[in-house]
Amino acid sequence: MIELKNVSKWYGAIQVLNDCNLSVDKGDVVVVCGPSGSGKSTLIKTINALEPVQKGEIVVNGTVVTDPRTDLPKLRSQVGMVFQHFELFPHLSVTENLTIAQVKVLGRKLDDARARGLKMLDRVGLMAHKDKFPGQLSGGQQQRVAIARALSMDPIVMLFDEPTSALDPEMVGEVLDVMVKLASEGMTMMVVTHEMGFARKVASRVIFIDVGGHILEDCGKEEFFGHPENRQPRTKDFLSKILQG
């Protein structure tokens, strides 16, 4: 479904991704973790070309993202993206937020787009809030609307960029519950997160990336959490700090 081959990226003289290789199969739930500034968010944003790369190749479901001839809007319509800060339109109602991209990008009729959007809103447990505006919702509710909006586009894969890091601790659970449900239904997902409980529960694989954009680990969750003696020293250090908390 997703393949990165020797992907490197620089911001000026600073290298943020260093020869990254990974593949994600259909139905995989891959958690990307690592310290702040390691390039996790950059890595996930290269998959739908929100961040261009200077070296390497990225392929999503047979489409070469790094080919300049690729229709990026079409690609992005198939790759659901959920950001840290929701990115909802504040002046539009929840229902309008769910329908606008379906109409403008997919060319759906308004009634069909509305029906699809409300179905996804119901899926994340927020049908009662369909006529509200984002500012009337809690952070957790806004993030669940953002997930419903992404799902309304019928994505083949979902990317989550630290979807709970901007939330109050009490609201983290309601967003993770929706993501756990998606994973159980077979959605292909890549998730940048510090939520190791989520990783332990639903990840099929865990990728650990260190500062400078080096992928140090890429293994199954049982191997990652269950056999710390096999991990790189940098990973052990990270795990000992994050799992204590």
N, C-alpha and C positions, 0 to 999 in steps of 0.2 A: 504493500500500500504506500509506504514512504521509504525512500532510500536516499541517504546522504553519502557521497563518495568524496573523500579528501577535501572537505569543505573548510575553507579558511576565510576569515574576514578581518579587516583592519579598519579602525577609525584613525585616519591619519597614519602616524607612526606606531600606534598602539594596536597590537594584535589581540582580538577578542575571541576569535575561534581559531583553533590550531589543528588542521588536518583531521577534522571530525568525520568519523565513519559510523553509520548506524542504519539499521533497517527495522521497520515496523510492519508486521503482518496484519492482515484483516482480523479484527477482534482483539488485538493486543491492547493492553492498557500499560503504557510505558510512563513511569514517573521519572522526571529529571530533577535531580537535587544537587546541592552544592552550595558553597558560601556565596554571600553577596558579592556581585561584581565578577562572577566566574563566567558569565556569558550565557546563562540558562535562558533568559528571556530573549536574547538575541538569537540563540539557536532555534527556538521555537518559531520566532518570527521570520526566519529565513524560509520556512517550509511553504508559506504562501506569499513569499517575496515582499513582505512588509519591510524586511531588511535585505538589501541586495548583498551578494557575496562577490569577492574578487577572485576566488579560486574554488574549483571543485564543481560537482554536479549534484543537483537535487531533483529527484523524480517522485511525483505523487500520482499514484494510480495510472502509470504509463505516460503521464505528461511531464516533460522536462521543464521544470520551473525556471532553470537557469538559461534556457534558450530564449534569446531576445525576441523570437517570433511568437512566443507563447502568449495566448490571450489570458492575461492575468486576472481581469475581472471575472471571466468565466471560471477560472481555476478557484478563485477566492469564494465564489458562490457555492463551491462544493466542499470547501474546507471551513468548518465552523470555528470561529475564534471567540474566546471569552477572555476579556482583559481584566486586569487588576481593578480598574476603576469604572466598571460597568459600561461606560460609553453610550448611555441611553440619551435620546433626544429629550431635553427637559421640557420643551414646549409641546411635545406630543403625548397623548394618552398612552397607556400601556398597550392597548389594542393597536393604536396607530404605529407605535414602535415595532410591533410584531409584524405589521403588514407592509410597511413602506419599501423595504428591500425586496420583498417577494414580488411586488408590483413593478418596481423600477429595474431590478436586476434580472429576475426570472421571467418577467412579463406575464405574471398571473393576473387573472381578473380579480377585482377588489373583493368580491364575495368569496371567491375561492381562497384568496390570501387570508382573509379574516377568519374563515372556518379553520384553516390550517393553523393559524396563529393561536386561536383560542383553544384548539385541541392540545397544542404544546403548552399553553399556559396552564391548562388543566393538569397536564402531565407533571408540572412542577408545583402543583397544589395552590395556584394563585388565581383561580377563575373569579373569585369574589372581588378581585382588585382590577378587573379589566378596564374600568372606566376612570381609574385614578391616573394621576401624573407621577412620574418618577419621584419628585420631591415629597410626595405624600407617603412614600414607602420607606421601610427600613433598608439599611444597606444589604442585609441578607436577602430581602425580597427583591431589591433591584438586581442583585446578581442572578437570582433565579429567573427573573424576566429576561436578563441578557442571555441566559442559557436557552430559554424557550425561544428567543428570537433567532439564535443560531440554529436550533433544531428545526425551525420553521422553513429553513432553506433546504431541507433534506440533504444534509452534508454526508459525505462518505467517511469523513474523519472529523473529530473534534479536538481542537487545541485549546488548552487552558493555561494562561500565563498568570501564575500566582493568584488564583481566583478568590482566595480567602484572606489574603494578606492585608487588605484594606478594611476588613470587617472587625467589629467588636467580637471578642471571644465567644459571647453567647450566640452569635449568629453564624459562626463557622459551621456548626453541626448541620444546620438546615440546608446549606449549600452542598456540603460533602454528601449528605444523604441522597440528594438528587444525582450527584455524580456516581455514587455507588450503584444506584438503580440503573443508570445509563450503562455502566460497565457490565452489570449483570445481564442486561438485554443484548450484549454483544457489540456495543458501539466501539469502534476503534478510537482510541484516545491517547493523546500525549499531554501530560500534566506537569508543569513546573510548579513545585510546591515544597514547603518545609513540613507539611503535615505527614509525619512518618507513620502515624496510625492509619491514615488513608492508604499510604503505600503498602503497608503490611496487609491491609484488608483486601485490596482489589488489584494491586499492580501485578502484571504478569512478569514485568522486567523493571529493574531500577538502573538508571544511568546516573553516575556521579561525575560531575564536571568540576574541575578545579580552576582557580584564577589563571587567566591566560588562555582559557578555552580548550584545555586538554580534557578529553574524555578518559578518566582513569579507570572507571568500572562500567561494565555493561553485562549484567547477569540477572538470573531469576531472583525473585524476592526472597525465596528460602535461602539461597546461597548468600545473598547480600546481607540479610539480617542474622541468619543462623550460623554463619561461619566467618566471624570477624577475623579469625586467624589467617584466612586466605585473602583478606583485603589489603590494599596498599596502605602504607603508614598514614598517608594524608586522609584516606577514607576512615580509617580507625579513629583518628583524632576527631574528625567531623562527627562521626556517629557517637562517640563517647560524650561529646558536648550536647548534641541535639537530643539524644535519647535520655540524658539525665533530666532535661527540661521536660 
